[in-house]
Amino acid sequence: MPHRTQRKSDKNPAQLDRQYIWHPFTQMQEWIRTDPIVITSGKGAILTDQWGRKYIDANASIWTNLHGHNHPVINRAIHAQLVKISHSSALGLANEPASYLAADLIQMAKLNRKRPRASDSSKKPPPPRQPELTKVFFSDDGSTAMEVALKLHFEHQRRTTPKITPRYLSLENSYHGDTVGAMSLSHSPLFHQSFRKIRFKVDRIMAPYCYRCPYNQAQAKRTDARSSRQCRWECVQQIKERIETAKRKKQPYTAFVVEPIIQGAAGMIAHPKGWLTKVARLIQKYRMQLIADEVMTGFGRTGPLIASHGEGIQPDFLALAKGMTGGYLPMAATLTTQAVFDSFLGPYDSFRTFFHGHSFTGNQLGSAAALANLKLLQSPRSTQQRKHLEDWLENALDRLWRHPQVGDIRQAGLVAGIELVKKWQTREPFPLKEQAGIRVCQALAKRGVLTRPIGNVIVIMLIYTMTKRQVDTIVAALSESIKEALPL
Ligand SMILES: Cc1ncc(COP(=O)(O)O)c(C=O)c1O
């Protein structure tokens, strides 16, 4: 008689995985035919599988890891918290690490405001409004951080201007998560199309995707056909017109939702410098609120700790997740202003409470990891290393232009997207069914480099402790993999 319960040693983890686990964003019909890489340990930027094979983690474990795996400082912080308590509820109770973390996040998210000097006679328009972020609402991941932002905006708007129905405007191809609210704010045709009937309506507007800009097709070249000097910012004009039309129809937009500086899951669409500032001016002019989804871009991915600050912009809502705990534990936060907070205040029976929360809100282990992460992140050593990494990546990526299948290379800080095309001269995309991106990533894995594509775009996301050698290895392996997987 076989035992009813399977003993651990009876099957290897790959078999058990194929038998029981349903993986995210994965065609399981293909998955169950493959032999998955089973990760058993990690150190720094290196992941090790059950057979002892080593891989460079070139997408920072789906954009979460900052300082490397198994980092002694974060390990110690988690362990020190673990022996005190792992979790107690934030409903009706406060806790130490979450309180310290909230204070640190507010400090980190302070915008260094540059006041114009009295003697400054330049005709530059004043910087857009820069609200101060004073409150933190904790949640579990990027999607929930965005749900919180959208619900807070909705309620705040309803309470402060009851005659106007809150309406959101967001960018084409944007991705803000997979819960229904976050999906509604998103416009990813591939991911969310089949759920369109359960999403609420959010209007979509042109994104500054320069490589495929319809106003930028004059001469297909390797880089943008027109330099930004020649660009007439038609994309910003479209946003302006859309906002004005909605206002004329007396259905104004009240919030603009954006992944600042670079749109991640859209295919690493790096925005041209100045775009965010121009859009922030419009938002200010039309009295809308800015919801910044910095789930991917936060914590130094694009250079500054908060990507929006790179253009001197402070949003009304700032959603943070992924890198918040250094990529150790699921935890997220939505930061907002005193004005938003105040609109929820009132006597108990006014029921102005924000009726929203999650079981693990303000979790102690996550908070302890996040505190250690922030300390590492703000150390001069990490700041310096990130600057080096940005340069090393830029130099290494330059070598990829020689491939005819490389249409565009987009880098923002320590993040890059390499868009593969049939031929750079025509910019013709590979049909998705050809799985060009997947094939290249499979070839990369054979060379000991792990990442995941977004359609035809290969993502590189550096871990902040990587060495120059590791950066060069990633890019050299990518170069070989393009040649192998996409023969001419
Ligand atoms: C910009 C952005 N927002 C939101 C999310 C959703 O985050 P999560 O997967 O943690 O729910 C993601 C995930 O990739 C993201 O890139």
The ligand as an SDF file (V2000), in Angstrom:
LIG
                    3D

 16 16  0  0  0  0  0  0  0  0999 V2000
    4.7790   49.9840  -12.1990 C   0  0  0  0  0  0  0  0  0  0  0  0
    4.1430   48.8190  -11.5090 C   0  0  0  0  0  0  0  0  0  0  0  0
    3.0500   49.0210  -10.7680 N   0  0  0  0  0  0  0  0  0  0  0  0
    2.4510   48.0130  -10.1100 C   0  0  0  0  0  0  0  0  0  0  0  0
    2.9350   46.7230  -10.2020 C   0  0  0  0  0  0  0  0  0  0  0  0
    2.2580   45.6100   -9.4680 C   0  0  0  0  0  0  0  0  0  0  0  0
    3.0760   45.2050   -8.4210 O   0  0  0  0  0  0  0  0  0  0  0  0
    2.8810   43.7840   -7.7250 P   0  0  0  0  0  0  0  0  0  0  0  0
    3.2480   42.7440   -8.7290 O   0  0  0  0  0  0  0  0  0  0  0  0
    3.8100   43.8240   -6.5610 O   0  0  0  0  0  0  0  0  0  0  0  0
    1.4610   43.6980   -7.3140 O   0  0  0  0  0  0  0  0  0  0  0  0
    4.0560   46.4780  -10.9780 C   0  0  0  0  0  0  0  0  0  0  0  0
    4.5830   45.1200  -11.1260 C   0  0  0  0  0  0  0  0  0  0  0  0
    5.4150   44.8120  -11.9380 O   0  0  0  0  0  0  0  0  0  0  0  0
    4.6880   47.5520  -11.6520 C   0  0  0  0  0  0  0  0  0  0  0  0
    5.7720   47.3770  -12.4190 O   0  0  0  0  0  0  0  0  0  0  0  0
  1  2  1  0
  2  3  1  0
  2 15  2  0
  3  4  2  0
  4  5  1  0
  5  6  1  0
  5 12  2  0
  6  7  1  0
  7  8  1  0
  8  9  2  0
  8 10  1  0
  8 11  1  0
 12 13  1  0
 12 15  1  0
 13 14  2  0
 15 16  1  0
M  END
$$$$
